[in-house]
Amino acid sequence: MADRTDTGPTPTVSRVLPDGRLIELLYDPDRRATALAMSDGNGVVAIHDAIDLAGGERLVPYGADNNLIATGCVLLPSDVGAFTTQAELVADLQGFLHRYVDLSPVFEEIAAHYVLLSWVYDAFNELPYLRLRGDYGTGKTRALMAIGSLCYKPFFASGASTVSPIFHVLDAFGGTLVLDEADFRFSDATAPLSKILNNGNMAGLPVLRTMTNRHKELNPRAFRVYGPKLIGMRHSFADRALESRFLTEETGQRPLRADIPIQLPPELHSEARVLRNTLLAWRLAHRARVGSDASRQAEGVEPRLNQTALSLLSLMDDPALRDRVHAEMQREQRRLSVERAASPEGRMVRVLVALFADPSQGRISVSAIAEAFNQARVDSGQAPVSARWAGWCLRERLKLTPTKSNGVFVLPDSERAKIAALAARYGLSADQGDD
């Protein structure tokens, strides 16, 4: 028998043991009691007041009087429900969302599967985020409440929340961050909460926060922020890399369905709890069986979009649904290409493609590039740019390498392959010149 070391009980929310057993926290709001559910890896689940592990560690549930749990700031299952099939579970989730929220048909299906993904997110290395974007009064908050109430250990916060508790709750509880009015707090890539979104979609990228111990010694701590996230906001983020992590529903695009209740009824909460219990049973049965399936990538989209969406696509068993999601991804790819082509960098790439269209052209001066770039700007009434700006754009934005020849900066023929790659990225064919 292994030696036991009495280190005191460990308050536990969830744990994946080395032998594959899963432990999850339960909270029954009617009895105001918590407990731990543990699966044995073979489909057998038992409820415990405490769990003793080999080596002496004793796991106990978080107390029912914990403020996050008792106030419903973090929602938990109350029991292990009865799970039948994944298809029936998805239909129940979609039916719940359809009753209370007016979503587009494809996004309704995406949201139901995103709920599933949230319950096994720790089986994947990268996740997308789900976003509702639109003006006030278009149903963003309602959608966040309905979808979030089904997700794995959802933690509800707003853009006005202070940063510290969000870091601590995500680190201690894991689960799903549900954040409303997000664009009020992080308007750029340096804002503290924005770091949660920039680091939180990929496993193994904690956020370091400066802390001191009781002796006032510097003791930085790594906070785990990886996990699914539901975001409500009015606008877009300025950070394009962050924007690429979202699957977005634009709210307020059509009249509200007549059967949608004006206010969320009390039974939503009891229905959501029953579904969370069933979702827990699904997690305990399927957590070890899921993983990324590279065969479900979409064609015709850039690797970043496929990388972001692959975990969600891997849980979609219906080929027709995957085709619909692929079509949405391809539509987003076209939108991104148009947006990039209209940017100053895209315009510069179009100019470079036109100038390098002649295969015999060995090199082109930066001043000639600036002149060609300015032609369209002057025609549209915009101020011309200098050759210095053109050189900066080539080096810093497009990562090309002008060289100096006979006292003149030129873009050599050796950059032709890079220009072709940039043309593809900005939605231009390698032989498509300025028009």
N, C-alpha and C positions, 0 to 999 in steps of 0.2 A: 504494500500500500504506500502511495506517495506521501511524502512528508507534507503536512499542512502548515502554512504560514498565516498566522492571524494578522491580516492587514486591515481588518474592518470591512464591512459590506460595501459593495460598489453599486451606487445607484445607476440603473441601466435603462436605456431607451431601446436599443437594438444591438444585436451582436451576431456576426457570422463566425462560428467557431471553426477551428482548423479541420475538424472532421466533417464539415458541411452542415451541421445543425444550425438552425436559425432561432434566434430569440427576439421577441417583439413585445413592446409595452402595450398593455391594454388599459383602458380607463372606462369604467361604467359610471356615467353621470347620474344615473338613478340611485345607485348605491353609494356614489362618491367613493369609489374604491379602485385601486390599481392592482395589476397582477402582471405576470410574465407568461407569454405563450411560447412554448418551445416545440419545434418539430424535430423528429429523430432522423430525418432524411429519407424515410421510407413511407411517408404519408401519415404517420401517427403523430398527433399533436396533443400535448398535455398543458394544463394551466398550473402555474406554480406561484406560491407566495415568495419563494426564494429559490435560487439554483446554486448548488455547490459544484465548482469545477475542480478537476484534478489540479493539484498544486496549491489548493487552499483558498482560491478566490471565491468569494460568495457574492452572487449577483442578487440584487433586490430591485424592485420597481421604484421608479420615482414616486414620491408621495402624492396622494390624491389632492393634497392642499397646495401643491406647487402652483403658483399664480398663473403660469403659462398654460397649464393643463386645466385648472379649475375655471378659468375665465374663457376658455375656448380659443385662446390666442393660437394654440397648437391643437389640432384635432387628431384624435387617435381612434382606432377601432375599439369597440367595447367587448368583442368576443371574436372567436374564429367562426366565420359563417360557413354555409354549405355551398361548395363550389361544384358546378356541373361541367360545362365546357367553356372554352374561351369565347367561342362565337356567341353563346348565350349571354355571357357576361358583358361583351362589347355591346350587344343589342340592348341590354338593360341600362348600361351607361349612356348610350346614345338616346334612349327613350327618356331618361331623366333629364338630360341636357335639353332635349327638344321641348319638354314640357315647360321649362322655366326660362330658356334663353333663346333669342332669335339669332341663330348663326347661319351662315351660308351652308348649303348641304355638304360640300367637301370639307369645310372647316369643322363642321359638327362631327364628321367621321374622324378627322385628325385629332380633335380635342378628346374624343372618347379613347382613342389609342394612346394619346399623350398621358391620360390618366393611368392607363396600364403601364406605360413606360416608367412613370414616376415610382411605381411600386417595385420595379426591378432595376432602377437606374444604376445601382451599384454593380450590376453585371456588365456594364458597358464602360468604355473609356472616354466617350465623348457624347454630348447631348445637345439637342437644339433647345431653344427657349420658345415659349408660346406667348404671343403678344396680341392684345386688343388695342387698336389705335384709332382714335377719333376724338371729336369735340365732346364737351360735357353734355350730358343728357342723351347720349347715344347707346347706353347700355354696357359700357366697359366694366363698371364696378359690379353690376349684376352678374355678368359673365364670369368675372374673376371669382365672385363668391360661389357661384354654382359649380364651376369647374374645380376651383380650389378645394371645395368641401369634399370632393371625391379623391383627391390626390393623397399621396403617401406623406403622412406627418406634415400637413400644410401649416406654415407659419405665416400669419396675416400681418402685414405692415403697410405703412403708407410712406409716400415720399417725404413727409414731414417727420418721420421717425429719426431718432438719433442713431448714429452709426454703431456705437459700441454694443448695444444689446443685440443688434442684428448679427454681428460677427459671432457673439457668444452663443446665441441660440442656434445658428446654423452649425457651429462647431460641436455643440453638445447634442443636438437633436437630429442633425442631418435633415433629410426630407426636402420638402418643396417650399421655396420662398414665393409668397404671393404678394406682389408689391403694386400698389395703386398710385397713380399720379407720379410715375417714376421720373418724368422729365423735369419736375420741380427741383429735384435734388442733384442730379448729375447732368449738367449741361455740356460737359466735356470729358475727355478720357482721363483726367487727373483727379476728378472728384472721388472721395473715399468710397461711396457706394458703387460707383462705376467699376471699381476694382473687383467687387464681388461678381459683377457680370462678365468682366474681361477674363477672370480666372476661373469662374465657377462652372464653365461648360466642359472642362477637361479634367479628368482624374489626375491627381498628383501635382496640382498647382495651387498650393495653399497661399494665403495672403499673410505676409509677415507684418506684425504690429508691434510697435515699441511699447514695452512694459518694464516695470521694475519690480524686484522682489521686496520683501519686508525690510531688507538691509539697504534699500535704495540702490541696489546694483542693477545695471542694465541687463535685462533678461528678455530679449525679443521672443515672441511666441508666434508659431505658425497656426493660423486659423483655417480649418477645412471649410471651404465654401462651395465645393463641388456638389451639384445636385440640380434637379429640375426647377424651373422658375416660370412663373406666370406674371406677366407684366402688363399694366394698363397705363397708357400715356396718350398725350394729345399730338405729339409731333414725333420726329425721328431724332436719333442721336447723330451728332456731328462725326463721330468716329465710325468710319465705314467698316472697319474690321468688326466692331461690335454689332453693327447693323446686320452683318451677314449671319449672325447666330440665331436670328429670329424667324419663326413661322408666324406670319402676321395676318390677322383678320381686320379689315378696315370696317369700323362700325359706322352706322348712320348712312349707309349707302342705299337703303331701300326703306319703304314704310314698315313699321313694326307689325308683325303678325297679330291678328285680332285675338287669337287664343292665348297670348302671353299675358299672365297676370300682371297688373300694375305694380303690386308689391309682392315680394317673395313670401309665400305662406309659411306658417310654422312647420307644416309637415315636411317641408324641404329638408329640415335638419334631421328628422327621424329617418326619412328615406335615405339621406346621404350616409347616415351611420350604418344602416343595414348594408348598403353597398360597400362601405369601407370594410365591414366585417367579411364580406365575400371576397373583396380584393385582397385582404390579408390571407385568406385561405388560398387564393390563387398564387400569391407571392410564396407562401410556404411550400406549395407544390411545384412551382415553376422557376424559382430563382436560380436553381442550378442548371436549368435546361436551356436558358435563353443566352443569346450572344449575337454579335454582328454577323450578318450574312451579306458578303460582298456582292453576291449575285443579284441583289435587289437594288443596286444603284440605278439611277436614271441616266439615260443616254442624252448627250447633247448639253450637259451642264458641266460647269467647272468643278474640279475636285473639291473645293471648299464647300459648295452646296451639298454634294454627295456625302462628304465627311460629316457634315452637321446633321443631315437627315437620316443617315443610315441606321442608327439605333431605332428610330421610329419605324422605318420601313421594315426592319427585321422582325417587328412584332405584328405586321400586317399580313395575315394569312390569305386574304382575298386578293387574287391577281388583278381583278377589275379595280379594286380600291387602290392598289399600288399604281396602276396605270393612271388613275385620276390624280394621285399625288404627284406622279412623275410629270403630268401635264402642267400642274401648278408650278413645279420646280422649273420646268422649261420656260413657262411664262415669266417667272421671276428672273431667269437668266437673260431673257430678251430685254426685260426692263433694265437690268443692271448694265447690259451692253449699250443700250440707248443712253443711259445716264452717263456712263463713262465716255462714250463718244462725244457727248455734248460738253464735257468738262474741258478746261484748258489743256490738260494732259492729252485727252483724246483728240482735240484739235491739232495738237502738235504731232501726234502719231500720224494723223491723216496727212499732214504736210510732209512728214518724212517718207511716208509710203509713196506719195506723188513724186517727190524729188528723187527717190531711189528706184523709180520705176524703170529707168534706163539701165540695163545690166552693165553697160560700158562705163557708167558713171562711177568713178573710183572713190571720190571723196567730195564732200560738199561743205562749204564754209558755214560757220555758225551765223555769220552776218547774212548769208543767203537764206538760211533757214528762218531767221528772224524776219527778213523781208517777205518771204512767202507767207509766214504766219500772220504778218500784219495786213496783208492784202485783204483778207476776208474781214478782219477787224475794222479796217478803215471803211470798207464798203458798208458795214452795218453800223457805222457811227461810233465805234469804240476807239479809245485811245491806243496808239501803237505801243508795242513793247520794245525794249532795247535789246541789242545783241547780248548784253550781259545777262538780262533776264532769261533769254533763250538758252544761253549756256547753263544757267542755274537749273532751269527746268529739265534740260537734257540730263544733267548730272544727278540732281537730287530727286527729281520726281520720276524720271524714266530709267534712271540707273545706266545711262549710256556713257561712253567715255570719249569726249572730244580730245583731240591731241593738237599740239602746236606744230605747224609746218610753215617754214619761211616767215615766221612772225605772225601767222594767222591761225586762229583756232578753227579746226575742221573736224567733221565727223567722218572717220575713215570707212572704207568699204568693209572692213572687218566687223563693223556693227550691223551689217545687213541682216544677219540671222536673228539678232536681238530685235530688230525692227519688225521682222516677220512675226516673231512671237508676241510682240506688243500689239501688232495689228489684230491678231487672233483674240487677245485679251480684251481689246477695246471694241470688238465687234466689227472689225474691218477685214476684208480679204487682203492677202499680201500684195495684190496687184491693184487695189482700189485706191485711186488717187483723189485729190481734192476736187470738189465739185461746187 
